[in-house]
Amino acid sequence: MAAPLVSAPKRVRRGDVFEVKTLISHPMETGFRPGTNGTIIPRDIVQKMRCRFAGEAVFDLELSPAISANPYFIFYVRAETGGALEIEWTGDNGFSASYSALILVE
């Protein structure tokens, strides 16, 4: 699997709301689709995505098999203090990916 792609500003003003865009490369198999040989392809989905900023939870998402492959999300965070933006994805079959970046507040 490829590393997650995340777009977020490196600097923001205190109190501003900033946009975070995420894309994680994952096939997201539902467990209902037959393969080329007719057998069912086993379920393999990203189950959770969690985001923390400056040590506080800001976004927590539980995904279902209905989400498309390579899930893409946009969400917003208010910056009162600077800190690390940490995003973690977990899923079936031991899938795990993470991202971390420091965001400075001016």
PyMOL commands that set and color helices and strands:
alter all, ss='L'
color gray80, all
select helices_A, chain A and resi 92-94
alter helices_A, ss='H'
color red, helices_A
select strands_A, chain A and resi 5-7+11-12+17-23+46-53+56-62+72-78+83-91+96-105
alter strands_A, ss='S'
color yellow, strands_A
deselect
rebuild
show_as cartoon
